[in-house]
Amino acid sequence: MNFSRHPFSYVTAVFIAGVIAAKFSPIPNHVLLVSLILSTTFLLVLGRKFDLKSIYSAILLNAFFFVGAFSLNNKNPELFLIPSEKVGLIMNVDEIEGRGEFWRKSICSVVGVVDSVELTMYNERILMNVLDPTIEVGDQLYVKTELINIENKNNPGEFNVESFWKNKGIYRSCFAFENQIRKLGEIEIPWYKRVPSKLRNYFGGILENHLQGDALALAKALVLGDKELLSADVKASFSNAGAMHVLAVSGLHVGILLMIIQFVLKRFKWFVSNRWVIYLSLITIWMYAGITNFSPSVVRASFMFSLLSLGRLYSKQYSSINILFFTAFILLLFEPNFLFDIGFQLSYLAMIGIFMFYDSILKLIYVKNKFLLKIWQGTVVGISAQLLTLPLTLFFFHQFPNYFAFTNIGIMALAGIVLSGSMLLFVVRWVPYLSSVIGISLGFCFMLLLSFVQFVEGMPGAVASGFSLSVVVVIILYLLILLYFLFGKNQQVVLTIGLVVFLVFGYIQFNRYQNLTKNELVIFNSNQFTSIIKVGNQAVCLYYSHKLRPKHLRYIVGGYSKVRPALVSYQKLERGMTTVSVGGKVIKIEKHKYGVFFYFKGKTILVRFRGMLNPRDEWTIVDMPNLSIEGDMMLSDGAVAFEI
């Protein structure tokens, strides 16, 4: 791949390298500036002995490396920060979710800190969990609360919430009860946020008038990007079937909408030229991006499809992969933290995978029948995308949907039908009987989609769990993909890459086998006692208090089960001695006023809730995260595991 034909591929690659370097090896801007000047001078001197064209290309790439580092530094200035003790905050509510939830997550902009009678202007975005159903976007609040750093609990299989929020520029969170909140008024919402919000509510109202239950929840999620009504079971079904991406409005939805609009407009060739077909379809997808609140995934997809469509319209020799890298470069230039967003990584890797492997895989099987060819093409799209996203999927989610190709075929067909039907319902909502018929049909289609996903989830071996890849393994896999990308025409290189990939996946499977057969006792980092005893493919979750909400319990155990798969049963600990038998192993547990004792293999482990005068030296003591006593192990540092 030469520089002159794919300049943005190279520019974006070195720009990303600069962003990564600044992320993991923070360097002040003045040091970066000196380094840029010295490295450019060195390359200019070197240019006297080498080809000037190559040196100028090297200087350009060198400059963009430092541009990447500068851009991240400027987007992540040194904060600090409001005092962590209880303070009075004046904040604006920017986003809020979970109308039916006990705690509602909201993203707020702190504009001032009230200390005694003094008001200090301030600027920080925080995550506030609010217990007040009346709070809405646009409210300005006075809240007296304590700010806490967003940190991972370090439980097995846990989602990296710390990194997730940091990449959004949010470092701290707080909890606010109704009696801690006072409304000061409302701030004026800009028109570009107000209009899409009204449109989203308008279309949401149409769906509510014609659908209900799971059909309405799916419609709001798939069409408008509103996942508030989705139940945990529905989300789990889509995740296990490998269709979770459908619930988050993304490139799939934008691509389907683009095809629908272009298909309809092309029926009117006598009235609309091909050029205007593209213009109108692009205007439509950007309006759709607004309706979905300009979510990053939709903006990425809309921007990418816009440039690809315009490139196809105005240039006969455009490069799809060059345009793809150009869109990534522009988005990262404005917001370099996107690079560390899982959605950004997966969406771009999926598109690169399609560009890299689609044609090669498609040619492997010749299909003459047009209907079967469409099915094969859809399958190849899924396989191509999966090839490049697989390492990250296993790293972040620890599981793999075995029937993803089959799921994608059904999902693409049904998603096209429900999106088309929803658009039609929006258009004919004024026609009484016709809108009712379309609403009933649409509800049936959404339930058919859910039934299909649940059918795939229920198939034997639908999900392979237990993967725990290290960062090193992920880097090795992507280096191998990069080598294929650069030297794929060399047969010897391809064979070598194939052999190394085989060995790496052999190691991954061996590591997974160890996870599947692991026998252990795990005490989780949770404010209320939660532990699990796993022997082979069986496990018992022990919990202490009825106050521990089932959703939180499922979250902890669900994450663990992805890394250490097992059939889990639940048991609440009662006062006194309990005997638990799992997979032929017997463990005695005693619930005591000081904590919980575990007895096995001649060991005594105490999970301590409170201080004890004379603990025995032979005991292994694990302190709950709320204790400040110096013990053998602190759950505040993360979950603790013992082999049994």
C-alpha positions in Angstrom: 0.0 0.0 0.0 1.8 3.1 -1.2 1.6 6.6 0.4 0.5 8.5 -2.6 -2.6 6.3 -3.2 -3.7 6.0 0.5 -2.3 9.1 2.2 -4.9 9.3 4.9 -4.3 5.6 5.8 -0.8 6.5 6.8 -1.6 10.0 8.2 -4.3 8.5 10.4 -2.1 5.6 11.5 0.7 7.9 12.8 -1.9 10.4 14.2 -3.3 7.5 16.3 0.2 6.4 17.3 0.7 10.0 18.6 -2.6 9.9 20.6 -1.7 6.5 22.1 1.8 7.7 23.0 0.4 10.8 24.8 -2.2 8.6 26.5 0.2 6.1 28.1 3.3 8.3 28.3 2.1 11.8 29.2 4.5 14.4 27.9 4.1 18.2 28.4 3.3 20.3 25.3 6.6 22.3 25.5 8.6 19.0 25.4 6.5 17.8 22.5 7.2 21.0 20.6 11.0 20.7 21.2 10.8 17.1 20.0 8.9 18.1 16.9 11.5 20.7 16.0 14.5 18.4 16.6 13.0 15.4 14.7 12.0 17.6 11.7 15.5 19.2 11.6 17.1 15.7 11.7 14.9 14.5 8.8 15.7 17.6 6.7 19.4 17.0 7.3 18.9 13.4 6.3 17.1 14.5 3.2 20.4 15.5 1.6 21.5 11.9 1.3 18.1 10.3 0.4 15.2 10.7 -1.9 13.6 14.1 -1.2 10.1 12.8 -1.8 10.5 10.1 0.8 11.9 12.5 3.3 9.1 15.0 2.8 6.6 12.2 3.4 8.5 11.2 6.5 8.4 14.8 7.7 4.6 15.0 7.1 4.0 11.8 9.0 6.3 12.9 11.8 4.3 16.1 12.1 1.0 14.3 12.3 2.4 12.0 15.1 3.0 15.1 17.2 -0.4 16.6 16.1 -2.0 13.5 17.6 -0.1 13.9 20.9 -0.9 17.7 21.1 -4.6 17.1 20.4 -5.0 14.6 23.3 -3.0 16.9 25.7 -5.3 19.8 24.9 -8.5 17.6 25.3 -7.3 16.3 28.6 -6.1 19.3 30.6 -4.9 18.8 34.2 -8.1 19.0 36.3 -8.3 19.8 39.7 -10.8 19.5 40.8 -13.6 20.3 43.3 -12.7 19.2 46.8 -13.9 15.7 47.5 -15.5 16.4 50.8 -19.2 17.4 50.9 -19.7 20.6 49.1 -22.5 22.6 47.5 -22.6 22.4 43.7 -24.5 24.4 41.1 -24.9 22.1 38.1 -26.8 21.8 34.8 -28.4 18.5 33.8 -27.1 17.6 30.3 -28.3 14.1 30.0 -30.5 11.7 32.1 -31.8 8.2 31.7 -33.7 5.5 33.4 -37.2 6.9 34.2 -38.3 3.7 35.9 -35.0 3.0 37.7 -34.4 3.4 41.4 -31.3 5.4 40.7 -31.2 7.5 37.5 -27.9 8.2 35.9 -27.4 11.8 34.8 -24.4 13.6 33.3 -24.2 17.1 34.7 -21.9 20.1 34.1 -20.8 21.7 37.3 -20.7 25.5 36.9 -20.0 26.6 40.4 -19.0 25.6 43.9 -20.6 27.1 46.9 -18.4 27.3 50.0 -20.0 29.0 53.0 -21.1 32.3 51.4 -18.6 32.3 48.6 -19.4 31.2 45.0 -16.5 29.9 42.9 -17.0 29.5 39.1 -16.0 26.0 38.0 -16.2 23.7 35.1 -16.3 19.9 35.4 -18.6 17.2 34.1 -19.7 14.6 36.6 -21.9 11.5 36.7 -24.7 12.0 39.2 -26.9 9.1 40.4 -30.1 10.9 41.3 -33.1 9.7 43.4 -35.6 12.2 42.2 -38.1 11.3 39.4 -38.8 15.0 38.6 -35.3 15.9 37.4 -35.1 16.5 33.6 -32.6 17.6 31.0 -32.1 21.4 31.2 -32.7 21.8 34.9 -30.2 23.8 36.9 -29.7 22.4 40.4 -28.1 23.1 43.7 -26.8 19.8 45.2 -25.0 19.3 48.4 -23.1 16.0 48.1 -19.8 14.3 48.2 -17.8 13.6 45.0 -16.1 10.2 44.7 -13.6 9.1 42.0 -15.0 6.7 39.5 -13.0 3.5 40.0 -13.3 -0.1 39.0 -14.2 -2.7 41.7 -11.7 -5.1 40.1 -14.1 -8.1 40.2 -13.6 -10.9 37.7 -15.2 -10.1 34.3 -16.1 -6.6 35.4 -16.7 -3.9 32.7 -14.1 -1.2 32.8 -16.3 1.6 34.0 -13.4 3.8 35.0 -12.0 3.9 31.4 -15.5 4.2 29.9 -16.3 7.4 31.8 -12.7 8.9 31.6 -12.9 8.7 27.8 -16.0 10.9 28.0 -14.1 13.4 30.2 -15.9 12.3 33.4 -13.7 11.4 36.4 -16.0 11.6 39.4 -19.5 10.7 40.5 -22.0 11.4 43.3 -25.3 10.2 44.7 -28.1 12.7 45.4 -31.3 12.1 47.3 -34.4 14.3 46.9 -33.6 16.2 50.2 -30.1 17.1 48.8 -31.4 18.7 45.7 -32.9 22.1 45.1 -34.0 23.3 41.7 -32.8 26.8 40.8 -34.5 27.0 37.4 -34.0 25.9 33.8 -31.2 26.7 31.4 -32.0 27.5 27.8 -31.3 24.4 25.6 -29.8 25.2 22.2 -32.1 24.8 19.2 -29.9 22.0 17.7 -30.6 20.0 20.9 -34.1 21.2 21.5 -35.5 20.4 18.0 -34.2 16.8 17.8 -35.5 16.2 21.3 -39.0 17.3 20.3 -38.8 15.1 17.2 -37.6 12.2 19.2 -40.6 12.6 21.6 -43.0 13.1 18.7 -41.9 9.8 17.0 -41.7 8.1 20.3 -45.4 9.1 20.9 -46.4 7.5 17.6 -44.7 4.2 18.6 -46.4 4.3 22.0 -49.8 4.7 20.4 -49.5 1.6 18.3 -47.1 -0.7 20.2 -46.7 -2.0 23.7 -44.6 -4.3 25.9 -41.4 -5.7 24.4 -42.4 -4.6 20.9 -42.5 -1.0 22.1 -39.2 -1.4 24.0 -37.5 -2.8 20.9 -39.0 -0.2 18.6 -37.8 2.7 20.7 -34.3 1.1 21.0 -33.9 0.1 17.3 -35.5 3.2 15.7 -34.8 6.0 18.2 -31.9 4.7 20.2 -33.9 4.9 23.5 -33.1 1.8 25.5 -34.9 2.8 28.8 -37.8 0.3 28.3 -35.7 -2.7 27.5 -35.7 -5.4 30.2 -32.5 -7.1 31.4 -33.7 -10.5 29.9 -34.2 -8.9 26.4 -30.7 -7.4 26.6 -29.2 -10.7 27.7 -30.9 -12.5 24.8 -29.5 -10.1 22.2 -26.0 -10.3 23.8 -25.9 -14.1 23.9 -27.2 -14.3 20.3 -24.5 -11.9 19.1 -27.0 -9.2 18.2 -26.3 -6.6 20.9 -25.2 -4.1 18.2 -28.8 -4.0 16.9 -30.0 -2.5 20.2 -27.6 0.4 20.0 -28.4 2.6 17.0 -25.3 2.5 14.9 -23.8 2.0 11.5 -26.1 -1.0 10.7 -29.2 1.2 11.2 -27.8 4.1 9.2 -26.7 1.8 6.4 -30.2 0.2 6.2 -31.9 3.6 6.4 -29.7 4.8 3.6 -30.6 1.8 1.4 -34.3 2.2 2.1 -34.3 5.9 1.2 -32.3 5.4 -1.9 -34.5 2.4 -3.0 -37.6 4.6 -2.6 -36.2 7.6 -4.3 -34.9 5.6 -7.3 -38.5 4.6 -8.0 -39.0 8.2 -9.1 -36.1 8.4 -11.6 -38.3 10.6 -13.9 -38.4 13.2 -11.1 -35.3 12.8 -9.1 -31.8 12.5 -10.6 -29.2 10.1 -9.2 -27.3 13.0 -7.8 -30.3 14.2 -5.9 -31.1 10.7 -4.7 -27.7 10.8 -2.9 -28.2 14.4 -1.6 -31.6 13.7 -0.2 -30.6 10.3 1.3 -27.7 12.0 3.1 -29.9 14.8 4.4 -32.2 12.2 5.8 -29.5 10.2 7.6 -28.2 13.4 9.2 -31.7 14.3 10.3 -31.9 10.8 11.8 -28.6 11.4 13.6 -30.2 14.5 15.2 -33.3 12.5 16.2 -31.0 9.9 18.0 -29.4 12.8 19.9 -26.3 12.8 17.7 -25.0 9.6 19.4 -21.3 9.1 18.6 -21.9 5.8 16.7 -24.6 7.4 14.5 -22.5 10.5 13.8 -19.5 8.2 12.9 -21.7 6.2 10.5 -23.4 9.2 9.0 -20.1 10.9 8.4 -18.5 7.8 6.9 -21.5 7.0 4.6 -21.7 10.6 3.5 -18.0 10.7 2.4 -18.3 7.2 0.8 -21.4 8.3 -1.2 -19.9 11.6 -2.3 -16.7 9.9 -3.2 -18.6 7.5 -5.4 -20.5 10.4 -6.9 -17.7 12.7 -7.7 -14.7 10.4 -8.3 -14.2 7.3 -10.4 -11.0 6.4 -8.7 -11.9 7.0 -5.0 -10.5 4.6 -2.4 -13.0 3.4 0.1 -10.5 2.5 2.8 -8.8 5.9 2.3 -12.1 7.7 2.9 -12.7 5.5 5.9 -9.4 6.5 7.4 -10.1 10.2 6.6 -13.4 10.1 8.5 -11.5 8.5 11.5 -8.9 11.2 11.3 -11.4 14.1 11.3 -13.4 12.7 14.2 -10.2 12.0 16.2 -8.8 15.5 15.4 -11.9 17.0 17.1 -12.2 14.4 19.9 -9.1 12.2 20.3 -10.7 10.4 23.2 -13.0 8.6 20.8 -10.0 6.3 20.0 -10.4 4.7 23.5 -14.2 4.2 23.1 -15.1 0.6 22.6 -17.9 1.5 20.1 -15.5 3.6 18.0 -12.9 0.8 17.9 -15.4 -2.0 17.0 -17.2 0.0 14.3 -14.0 1.1 12.5 -12.4 -2.3 12.8 -15.6 -3.9 11.4 -15.5 -1.6 8.4 -11.8 -2.2 7.8 -12.4 -5.9 8.0 -15.1 -5.7 5.4 -12.9 -3.7 3.0 -10.0 -6.1 3.6 -11.6 -9.6 3.5 -15.0 -9.3 1.8 -13.9 -9.8 -1.8 -11.5 -12.6 -1.0 -14.1 -14.6 1.1 -16.9 -14.0 -1.4 -14.9 -15.6 -4.2 -14.4 -18.8 -2.1 -17.9 -20.1 -3.0 -19.6 -19.4 -6.4 -23.3 -18.9 -6.0 -25.5 -18.7 -9.1 -28.9 -18.3 -7.5 -29.7 -14.6 -6.8 -31.6 -15.3 -3.6 -28.8 -17.6 -2.2 -26.2 -15.1 -3.4 -27.8 -12.4 -1.3 -27.7 -14.7 1.7 -24.0 -15.6 1.0 -23.1 -11.9 0.6 -24.8 -11.1 4.0 -22.9 -13.9 5.6 -19.6 -12.8 4.2 -20.2 -9.2 5.5 -20.6 -10.7 9.0 -17.6 -12.9 8.7 -15.4 -10.1 7.4 -16.4 -7.7 10.1 -15.9 -10.4 12.8 -12.4 -11.3 11.7 -11.1 -7.9 12.8 -13.3 -7.3 15.8 -12.8 -10.8 17.3 -9.7 -10.0 19.5 -11.4 -6.9 21.0 -14.7 -8.8 21.5 -13.0 -11.6 23.4 -10.9 -9.1 25.4 -13.8 -6.8 26.5 -16.7 -9.2 26.7 -15.0 -12.6 27.4 -17.5 -14.5 25.2 -18.2 -15.3 21.6 -21.6 -15.9 19.9 -21.0 -19.1 17.9 -24.0 -18.5 15.5 -23.1 -14.9 14.7 -23.2 -15.5 11.0 -26.7 -17.0 11.1 -27.9 -14.3 13.5 -26.6 -11.5 11.2 -28.6 -12.8 8.2 -31.8 -12.9 10.2 -31.1 -9.6 11.9 -30.3 -7.7 8.7 -33.5 -8.9 7.1 -35.7 -8.3 10.1 -34.1 -5.0 11.0 -34.7 -3.8 7.4 -38.4 -4.7 7.7 -38.9 -3.1 11.1 -37.1 0.1 10.1 -39.0 0.3 6.9 -42.3 -0.4 8.7 -41.5 2.3 11.3 -40.8 4.9 8.7 -44.0 4.0 6.9 -46.0 4.3 10.2 -44.5 7.7 10.8 -45.7 8.8 7.3 -49.2 7.4 7.5 -50.0 8.1 11.2 -52.8 10.5 10.1 -54.7 7.7 8.3 -56.7 6.0 11.0 -57.3 2.4 9.8 -54.2 2.1 7.7 -51.9 3.3 10.6 -53.6 0.7 12.9 -53.0 -2.1 10.4 -49.4 -1.1 9.9 -49.0 -0.7 13.8 -50.3 -4.3 14.3 -48.1 -5.7 11.6 -45.1 -3.8 13.0 -45.7 -5.1 16.4 -45.8 -8.7 15.0 -42.5 -8.0 13.2 -40.8 -6.8 16.3 -42.0 -9.8 18.3 -40.8 -12.0 15.4 -37.3 -10.4 15.7 -37.3 -11.0 19.5 -38.4 -14.7 18.9 -35.7 -15.2 16.4 -33.0 -13.8 18.8 -34.3 -16.0 21.6 -34.4 -19.0 19.3 -30.7 -18.5 18.5 -29.9 -17.9 22.1 -31.6 -21.2 23.0 -29.6 -23.3 20.5 -27.0 -25.7 21.9 -23.6 -24.0 22.4 -25.0 -20.5 21.4 -22.3 -18.8 23.4 -18.7 -19.7 24.1 -17.6 -18.1 27.4 -14.5 -18.2 29.5 -12.1 -16.1 27.4 -9.7 -13.9 29.3 -7.2 -12.5 26.8 -4.3 -10.4 28.0 -3.4 -7.1 26.4 -0.2 -8.7 25.0 -2.2 -11.4 23.1 -4.6 -8.7 21.7 -1.6 -6.7 20.4 0.0 -9.8 18.9 -3.2 -10.6 17.0 -3.5 -7.1 15.6 0.2 -7.0 14.6 -0.4 -10.2 12.7 -3.4 -8.6 10.9 -1.3 -5.5 10.1 1.4 -7.8 8.6 -1.3 -9.5 6.5 -2.6 -6.0 5.4 0.9 -4.9 4.4 2.3 -8.2 2.9 -0.8 -10.2 2.1 0.4 -10.9 -1.4 3.5 -12.8 -0.3 2.5 -16.4 0.1 5.3 -17.3 2.6 4.3 -14.4 4.8 0.7 -15.5 4.7 1.6 -19.0 5.7 3.8 -17.8 8.5 1.0 -15.5 9.8 -1.5 -18.4 9.6 0.8 -20.7 11.7 1.4 -18.0 14.4 -2.4 -17.3 14.5 -3.0 -21.0 15.0 -0.5 -21.1 17.9 -2.0 -18.0 19.5 -5.6 -19.4 19.3 -4.3 -22.7 20.7 -3.0 -20.8 23.7 -6.3 -18.9 24.0 -8.2 -22.2 24.1 -5.9 -23.7 26.7 -6.4 -20.6 28.9 -10.2 -20.9 28.4 -10.1 -24.6 29.4 -8.3 -23.6 32.6 -11.1 -21.1 33.3 -13.8 -23.7 32.6 -12.3 -26.2 35.0 -11.3 -23.7 37.7 -12.2 -24.7 41.3 -12.3 -21.6 43.5 -13.9 -19.5 46.2 -14.2 -15.8 45.3 -15.2 -13.0 47.6 -16.3 -10.0 45.5 -15.5 -6.3 46.1 -19.1 -5.2 47.1 -20.5 -3.1 49.8 -22.6 -6.1 50.9 -21.1 -9.5 51.3 -21.2 -11.5 48.0 -19.2 -14.6 47.2 -19.2 -17.5 44.9 -18.0 -21.1 45.2 -17.2 -22.7 41.8 -16.3 -26.3 41.2 -16.1 -27.2 37.5 -19.2 -26.2 35.7 -21.3 -25.7 39.0 -21.3 -22.8 41.3 -23.2 -21.4 44.3 -23.5 -17.7 44.9 -23.7 -16.8 48.6 -25.1 -13.4 49.6 -25.7 -11.9 53.0 -28.4 -9.3 53.0 -31.9 -9.0 51.4 -31.0 -5.3 50.8 -28.6 -6.2 48.0 -30.7 -5.5 44.9 -31.2 -8.4 42.5 -29.9 -6.2 39.6 -26.6 -5.5 41.4 -26.3 -9.2 42.3 -26.9 -10.3 38.7 -24.3 -7.7 37.5 -21.6 -9.1 39.7 -22.3 -12.7 39.1 -23.0 -12.1 35.3 -19.5 -10.6 34.9 -17.9 -13.5 36.7 -19.8 -16.1 34.7 -18.4 -14.7 31.4 -14.8 -15.3 32.6 -15.5 -18.5 34.7 -18.6 -20.1 33.1 -20.7 -22.2 35.4 -24.3 -23.0 36.2 -25.0 -20.7 39.2 -27.5 -21.2 42.0 -28.2 -18.6 44.7 -28.3 -19.1 48.4 -28.8 -16.5 51.2 -26.7 -17.1 54.2 -28.6 -17.6 57.5 -27.2 -17.1 61.0 -25.1 -20.0 62.2 -23.5 -22.9 60.3 -24.3 -23.8 56.7 -22.9 -26.7 54.6 -22.6 -26.2 50.9 -21.9 -29.1 48.5 -20.7 -28.1 45.0 -19.4 -30.6 42.4 -18.6 -33.2 45.1 -16.7 -30.7 47.3 -18.1 -29.8 50.7 -17.5 -26.4 52.3 -18.7 -25.3 55.7 -19.7 -21.6 56.2 -20.5 -19.9 59.4 -22.3 -16.5 59.6 -21.0 -14.8 62.7 -21.4 -11.3 64.2 -17.9 -10.5 63.1 -18.4 -11.7 59.5 -18.4 -15.0 57.5 -16.1 -17.9 58.2 -15.2 -20.4 55.4 -13.8 -23.9 56.4 -12.2 -26.1 53.8 -8.9 -28.0 53.2 -8.0 -27.3 56.9 -8.1 -23.6 56.2 -10.1 -20.9 58.0 -11.0 -17.8 56.0 -12.8 -14.9 57.7 -14.5 -12.2 55.7 -14.5 -9.6 58.4 -17.4 -7.0 58.7 -16.1 -5.4 61.9 -13.0 -5.3 64.1 -12.1 -8.3 66.3 -10.1 -8.2 69.5 -8.0 -11.4 69.2 -8.1 -13.0 65.7 -6.1 -16.2 65.4 -2.8 -16.1 63.6 -3.8 -19.2 61.5 -6.8 -17.5 60.0 -6.7 -15.7 56.7 -8.6 -12.5 57.1 -10.3 -10.6 54.2 -11.7 -7.2 55.2 -14.8 -5.8 53.6 -14.2 -2.6 51.6 -15.8 -0.3 54.2 -13.3 -1.4 56.9 -10.1 0.7 57.5 -8.5 -2.0 59.7 -5.2 -3.4 58.4 -5.8 -7.0 57.6 -4.3 -9.7 55.4 -6.4 -8.8 52.4 -8.5 -5.7 51.6 -11.6 -6.1 49.3 -11.3 -2.4 48.5 -8.3 -3.5 46.3 -10.5 -5.9 44.3 -12.0 -9.4 44.6 -10.1 -12.1 46.4 -9.9 -15.8 45.2 -8.8 -19.0 46.9 -8.3 -22.3 45.2 -10.4 -25.1 46.6 
